[in-house]
Amino acid sequence: MFVVLDGEVSISVPAVDGETKIIAHHRRFEFSGELNLLNSQGSLVDARTVAPSRLLRISRNDLQRLMRAEGEIANLITQATIWRRIGIISEAVGGVVLTGHAEDAETTELQRFLIRNNYPHRIVEAPLEDAALRDDGLSDLQPTLPAVLLSDGRTLHRPTVAELADELGITELPDPHTIYDVIVVGAGPAGLAAAVYAASEGLCTLVIEGTAPGGQAGTSSKIENYLGFPTGISGNRLASRAQLQALKFGVRFAISRDVVSSEQVGGIHKLKLAGGISVCARSVVIASGAQYRKLAVENYGQFENHGIYYAATAMESLLCREREVIVVGGGNSAGQAAVFLSSIAKHVHHLVRGKSLASTMSQYLISRIENSSRITLYTESEIVKLEGGPSLESVAWISRQSGDVTVKPIGSVFVMIGAEPNTGWLFNVVKLDKKGFILTGGTEGFEMTPYATSVPGMFAVGDVRSSSVKRVASAVGEGSVVISDVHRYLADQRNSFAVEPRSALAALRSASAATPSPAET
Ligand SMILES: Cc1cc2nc3c(=O)[nH]c(=O)nc-3n(C[C@H](O)[C@H](O)[C@H](O)COP(=O)(O)OP(=O)(O)OC[C@H]3O[C@@H](n4cnc5c(N)ncnc54)[C@H](O)[C@@H]3O)c2cc1C
């Protein structure tokens, strides 16, 4: 950060015509910088003195110390970083240029990554003939798209999300020599809450996130049941605010890096990230969430939150009053949804793949479904087509028994075929329930907390935890509350640490050099 003591600094971005456009002037006692004051992203703008000037340069470390010590100043800087980043995004010329084809999956993946990380960018549609080559599977002839033009003039051809994240500084590669007080795995609502509470209470905190902050909630266009937002808030906005809050308190973020394995020696946890880096911490909060199972139907992603829902609460039910809806799934959650929606919707079409509900659903729900004139059960049936734009308008399903296809103008489909926990990296590490969710409430001294896993110093919060309530508010609540357990654990550790952290670290390094991780095998 530069503070202007005397003189003037002008801030400019590249303009569409190849010239530069001045977007701000900083004069006496004003300061430079935007969101990248708080993270490690490179500069998106140019700055130059336009009069004889005297500037005070504040290093990143000093700025962080200042922000921790001076709340008012920290809030002022945080506000400025938000508004300045919004200003740069609205200029739509700063940042990077993504060239590709809108219907190409790689282009969409990069675009989604930039949007979810609020990174300024502009999309340029590639000529159609280029896209046609790729659609025909002749991608070798067009190996260059999608392409990302960086602000320094270099072009990345078909970068992976991780390569792009590294290049833009969205990933802060963690320091392998630091022993963090706490590493939070996953930056959904639970992980972000844990990070904010941990760092604000003085813990040296690293968040590792495989995709982008926000988790499942980040994909929701409007969350209407989160306290304090009477007109709702988009998941992405909620996540960026929370991330900013965490950055303000000094949390480090390693985005687009999955944790692939974990081990513990002498009280120190070593997490290995995709790409090979390892990081160590005294405690770990697992907030890696879950993924709702999805249907394998074309255009499915386009209608998520625009007609395809994973919960049937009063909020979703408002969308289907006096309309026909579809519920998919043979378990109790699907049965409850069908019964609940039948009191609001005009008619519920309930689709299951199995021959009957008997083996998967409670009898009382089966009876209600069978006795309701507002629910029709279709066994051995599957959705085969979704149409509409931008919201879902029409659904076709097939009876595997008769081969008949039914098409109806329906705009709401409730997909309730279960959720899969993101715990692949934890097999043989912590105890899981039979569906793979983490069992908690177990280790000695922590029997009374609902968040301790079977491994001392590892805690689990949010959707990844067995029997958790799958909601944004409960994930945030758990993420906030778990930090008091982490403090208690770290205090116990300090009092009874048998192995010096440094020697534990050395032991971990030599152990892992000899043994391949579960993910590697
Ligand atoms: C479309 C949709 C709409 C929803 N709408 C609502 C709503 O309106 N109201 C409501 O209350 N709830 C809603 N929910 C549910 C709510 O979003 C979840 O309950 C909540 O996000 C759970 O938070 P979490 O932090 O526990 O997990 P998640 O949100 O699942 O976040 C987990 C994070 O961990 C990351 N991760 C996973 N594995 C790894 C790994 N190995 N290494 C690093 N990172 C990893 C993931 O990329 C992800 O970002 C919705 C869910 C969906 C899918």
The ligand as a Gaussian input file, in Angstrom:
#p B3LYP/6-31G(d) Opt

LIG

0 1
 C      -28.129000     -25.626000      -5.076000
 C      -28.179000     -25.574000      -3.587000
 C      -28.979000     -24.628000      -2.963000
 C      -29.049000     -24.571000      -1.570000
 N      -29.841000     -23.637000      -0.986000
 C      -29.902000     -23.538000       0.363000
 C      -30.681000     -22.536000       0.977000
 O      -31.348000     -21.724000       0.311000
 N      -30.691000     -22.473000       2.333000
 C      -29.974000     -23.356000       3.119000
 O      -30.003000     -23.220000       4.339000
 N      -29.209000     -24.314000       2.557000
 C      -29.164000     -24.435000       1.197000
 N      -28.401000     -25.417000       0.617000
 C      -27.608000     -26.292000       1.495000
 C      -26.327000     -25.557000       1.956000
 O      -25.722000     -24.926000       0.853000
 C      -25.355000     -26.509000       2.618000
 O      -25.991000     -27.097000       3.730000
 C      -24.087000     -25.763000       3.084000
 O      -23.433000     -25.159000       1.990000
 C      -23.126000     -26.707000       3.784000
 O      -21.975000     -25.993000       4.096000
 P      -20.574000     -26.715000       4.381000
 O      -19.597000     -25.625000       4.573000
 O      -20.746000     -27.719000       5.448000
 O      -20.229000     -27.551000       3.070000
 P      -20.140000     -27.153000       1.525000
 O      -20.997000     -25.982000       1.230000
 O      -20.401000     -28.417000       0.805000
 O      -18.626000     -26.699000       1.320000
 C      -17.588000     -27.634000       1.336000
 C      -16.379000     -27.057000       0.608000
 O      -15.277000     -27.932000       0.778000
 C      -14.563000     -28.050000      -0.440000
 N      -13.863000     -29.334000      -0.430000
 C      -14.391000     -30.578000      -0.504000
 N      -13.434000     -31.513000      -0.428000
 C      -12.256000     -30.858000      -0.314000
 C      -10.893000     -31.270000      -0.191000
 N      -10.536000     -32.568000      -0.163000
 N       -9.939000     -30.322000      -0.120000
 C      -10.264000     -28.999000      -0.131000
 N      -11.539000     -28.554000      -0.242000
 C      -12.523000     -29.464000      -0.317000
 C      -15.631000     -27.973000      -1.508000
 O      -15.084000     -27.541000      -2.758000
 C      -16.587000     -26.943000      -0.912000
 O      -16.277000     -25.639000      -1.320000
 C      -28.305000     -25.495000      -0.779000
 C      -27.489000     -26.436000      -1.407000
 C      -27.426000     -26.482000      -2.793000
 C      -26.536000     -27.497000      -3.457000

